[in-house]
Amino acid sequence: MKYVRWDIPDKGPEIPPELLRAGCTPLLAALLAGRGMSAPGEAARFLNAGEEELCDPMLLPDMPQAAARLRLAIGRGERVAVFGDYDVDGITSACMMTLYLRSKGLKCEPYIPDRLEEGYGLNMAAIDTLAAHGAQLIVTVDCGITAREEARHAKELGIDMIITDHHECGSGSLPEAVAVVDPKRPDSAYPNPGLAGVGVAFKLLCAVEGAAGKVLDEYADLIAAGTVADVMPLTGENRYIVRRGLKMLENPARAGIRALLNECGASGRRLNAATIGFTLAPRLNAAGRLGRTDSAVRLLLTSDEEDASNCAAELCQLNRHRQELEQEIWEEAHEMLRRSPPSGPIVLASERWHQGVIGIAASRLAEEFALPTVMICLNGEQGKGSCRSYGGFNLFDALSACSDCLEGFGGHALAAGLSIKRGRVDDFRAALEEYYRKAPPPEPAVLECELRVEDPALLTMDCVASLERLEPYGAGNARPTLCITDALLERVTPIGGGKHLRLRIAKGGAAYDAVMFSCREEELGARAGDRVDAAFFPQVNEYHGVRSVQLLITALRAADTLPLCREVLGNTEDIGPWEGSDLCPQRSDFVQVWRWLQRRGGTAEGGLADAAHWRPGGMHPAKLLLCLRVMRDVGLVAGALSDTLLSVHVLQREGKADLDAHPLVIRLRQLRQKYSEGR
């Protein structure tokens, strides 16, 4: 991602001693305090949140009617159809509801529309098919909130409908159904509007059962997968549910989950939300994107090990094919943008693109160009598009404002879909650009660094390992971004065929191995020997049984060395301890500066900005100025050292100068020794 600026704290963190006494490591305590949990009680409630976080399902609108109608279906032994969506949230919702109703003895079949042929949501033909199969009740999951005509059609056919959804209701009336359960209804009193579709379906089962425990024991893995994959806030009850689900996934009872984890190479490893987001979800999503949702549904419903293994292998193959298609689309889109660089929202259209994959390519382009992106797949006179936001731009509001150009649209503020006539694409592009000009995104692309590391004691193994207690990470509980400023980039090594980088950065006697994904060496903006600021997440890396701290680099930029140079020339007491230890001069440094001066004819003149480029032997500019300051104090050089003028010349003197006795050198060596021993 491109960042307009970095937001870095001015100093290191305040660490509440009461959290340390409560058993938190310094790093965990600092992060908890920064997130507003300085008191041990607040921290404990967050870290150890349990079933008390679950909200009453009866607070959801129409939940009493929905639960009563589903109990009636169970009592009568009715044939029930579950209508879902083709993404992970929809698939897990549909499979959970199907498994539950089957466990009650009902004949229940899931129906997931074909993404390419039917598109999103309920449709008349699907309802006719379900009616022909004898469905007496349709339960929608992760869809249906705007299906007014479809609900009316089902009613005319004598089929009752329970709608469970979590999408925006739009401006129209609600569908005519037995119940419309959605936490985003304007009349909802439910405390958590951030339920996933699978979360709303889970709440319906809780209402039917009268308690949550049994439902979570059976389905927490599916609820967690759908919640994480749909990027719902991982706070409150969502956080508790996902934690329960991750425990289930570590020792999965479901044959399909076991097979998929094994096929992905994740079996037996410690799992977290990232495992769902980057390992399980893409493979389940690939089925829907390529019109093979039946494989994902079969994987989650089957109890047969061989069938599960076959489904898992097929999903992984589909995901590889999806990646190939995505790369082709991305490259073609890049060529379009090269010919016509964007100045506003990106709107691209092509007949060659695969409808199921354009959303991922749109996400990549939005991140790369820092602009909202719409990619449209054309088929004859019709077009279907995927939209991705950037910088807080509200896509749902934007599409509402441009609705005259569209056949239809739906989704969230950050991601949406649309349908459009081929002849209206240019009109839509112009309308969206005009809306963007009048209502630009509220947020520039800012990198928010949660904590500035000024003491390597925050990056010990114990501290980094303790961050596991903050998981699961996700929306509303972001993985913390830390920052080290003005560090030395010692090494840059391309890995993964040049697509990723292995780095090594050092500061104050401490050195850290790091990795940076999806960044080529030429895109880094720095090279070995440069001073850099590094934003990262620290993690424990285990390789051949050896555990070490590794930094997962989020962003890296050239450091601004001038502020530290000014501090060296002014009041050195303002220099932070870790920066000071990094500047500690050895005798060899003084020798190097002396020889550098001699090569320049015994003088050096310029401004403070010039010092940033002098760097004898790659020396930090601030260390060079510090050496010159000490050498001036002991009579080796004379001249002016200020932030407006640097002018020194070599003095001839007899005997050796006692550089080690200088108070500044003594202080810095004490700091150096302190941090070296701490490591």
Residue, then its C-alpha position, 0 to 999 in steps of 0.5 A: m500500500k502507498y502511504v501519504r504519511w506515517d503516523i508515529p508516536d513521538k516517543g516510546p510507550e508508557i507501560p502501566p506498572e499495574l499491568l506488569r504486576a498482573g502478569c503482562t509482559p512490557l510489550l503486551a502491557a504497552l499495547l493494551a494501555g494504548r488501546g484504552m485498557s490500562a486497568p487490570g480488570e479491563a485488560a482481563r475482560f478483553l484477554n479472557a472474554g467468555e460466554e458472557e460476551l454473547c448477546d441475547p438473540m431475541l433482541l434481533p428484529d423478528m427473531p421471535q417469529a423466526a424461531a417459532r416458525l423454525r420450531l414449527a417446521i421441526g415439529r412438523g417434519e417439513r421439507v426446508a430449503v436453505f438458500g445461501d450465498y457463494d462466498v465463504d460466509g454464505i457457504t458456511s451459513a448454509c452448511m451450518m443451517t443444513l447440518y442443524l436441520r438434518s440433525k433434527g430429522l428434517k429433509c433439508e437441502p442447501y441451495i447456492p446460486d451459480r455465481l456466473e449464471e444466476g448471480y447474487g441472491l434469490n431469484m425467481a427460477a431458483i424459487d420455482t425449482l425449490a417449490a418443485h422439490g417440495a420445499q415448504l419453508i425457505v431459510t435464507v442465510d447471508c442474503g435476502i434483505t432486498a429480495r422483495e419480489e422473490a419473497r412475494h413470489a414464494k408467498e404466492l407459491g405457498i412457501d414460507m420464508i425466513i430471511t436472515d441477512h447482515h447486509e444493508c437494508g437499502s431505502g425500500s420496504l422490507p420483503e414480505a416474509v414470516a421474519v426478516v432478521d438483520p442486525k442492520r435493520p433501522d429498528s434493530a435493538y441488537p448491540n452488535p451490528g457487525l454480525a456476519g451472515v453466519g453469525v445471524a444464522f447462528k443467532l437463529l439456532c441459539a433462539v431455537e435451542g434456547a441457549a448458545g453452548k450446544v450450538l457453539d460446541e457443534y458449529a463454532d468452526l464454521i461460524a469462525a470461518g465465515t466471520v473472519a472471511d467476511v472481515m467482520p469486527l473481531t470484538g465482543e461476541n465475534r471475538y469470543i466466537v472466533r476464539r472458540g472456532l479456532k480451538m475447534l479448527e486446531n483439532p477438527a472433528r469435521a472430515g472436510i476441514r481436516a482434509l483441507l488443512n492437510e491439503c494446505g499443509a496447515s494440519g498440526r500447526r497452531l491456527n489463528a485468524a490469518t489461517i482462515g483468512f489466507t489459507l482456508a477462505p481463499r480455497l473455499n471462495a475459489a469454488g464460488r468464484l469459478g462456479r463450483t460451489d458444490s465442491a465447497v458445500r460437499l466438503l463441509l457436509t460430508s463425513d466420508e474421509e475419501d470424499a473429503s480428501n477429493c473435495a479438498a484436492e479439487l478446491c486447492q486446484l481451483n484456487r491455483h487456477r483462480q490465481e492464474l486468472e487473477q494475474e492475467i486480469w491484473e496484468e491487462a488492467h495494468e496495461m489499460l492504466r498505463r495508457s490512461p493513468p487514473s486521476g479519480p476512481i478506477v472504472l475498467a471493463s473488458e469482455r475477456w475477464h472472468q466474472g468470479v475473479i475480478g473482485i480480487a484484482a480490483s482489491r489489488l488495484a485499489e491498494e496499489f493506486a490508492l483509489p476506489t476501483v470498479m472492474i466490470c466483466l462485459n457479456g454482450e450488452q450486459g456487465k457485472g462489476s465488482c467494487r472495492s473501496y480505498g481510504g474510507f470511501n463509502l462505496f454503497d453511498a457512491l453507488s446509490a448516488c450513481s444508481d441512475c447509471l446502473e441496473g442494480f447494486g448491493g454490498h457494503a461501504l468497502a465492497a460491493g457488486l453492480s450490474i450495468k448496461r454496456g452503453r452506460v459504463d462511460d456515464f457511470r465512470a463520469a458520475l462516479e468521478e464527479y461524486y468522488r470529487k464532491a465527496p472525497p474519502p475522509e482518510p488519506a492513506v496513513l500508516e498508523c503505527e501503534l507503538r514506537v519501539e525505543d527499547p529492544a527489551l520490548l522485542t524479547m522472545d517472551c514479549v513477542a510470544s505474549l502477543e498471542r493473547l491479543e488474538p484473534y486479529g481482524a477488523g476492530n482488533a487489528r494486528p498491532t503495527l510497531c515501528i523502529t525509526d532510524a535503523l540500519l538496513e544491513r541486508v536485502t535478499p530476494i526470496g520466492g523468485g524475487k516476489h518477496l524479500r528477506l531483510r536484516i535491520a540493526k539498531g543499537g547493538a540489536a539486529y533482527d531478521a525480517v521478511m516483507f511479502s509482495c515487494r520486489e527489491e526494486e520496489l523497496g525504496a532503500r538498499a543495504g547500508d541505508r538508514v530506514d524506518a521500518a513498520f512491522f509486526p513482531q512474530v515468533n519464527e520457528y525453523h528446524g526447532v529453533r525459535s527466534v523473533q522475526l519482524l514481518i515488515t508492513a512498510l519501509r522508508a528512508a529515515d529522516t536523519l536530520p532531527l537526530c543530527r540536530e539533537v547531537l549538535g544541541n542537547t544530547e540529553d534529549i537523545g533516546p537511550w536506544e538511539g544513543s547506544d546506536l551512535c556510540p563511537q568506537r576508536s575506529d570511528f574516530v580514526q575513520v573521521w580523521r582520515w576522511l577529513q585528511r582526504r578532504g584537505g583537512t576541512a569539511e564545510g556545508g550545511l546540516a543537509d550536507a552531513a546526510h550525504w557525507r557518511p564516511g564509510g557509510m557512517h550515520p550522519a549523526k554519529l559523524l557529527l558526534c565524532l566531530r563534536v568530541m574531537r573539537d572538545v579535545g582539540l583535534v579539530a576546530g570550527a563551527l558545529s550548528d544546525t545552520l553551519l558546519s565548518v571544521h578544520v584539522l588542528q595540529r597537536e602533539g600527543k594523543a587525545d583522550l577521547d574515551a574520557h569525554p563525558l558523552v562517550i562515557r554515557l553512550r558506551q554505558l548505554r551500548q553496554k546496557y543494551s548489549e547485555g540486555r540482548 
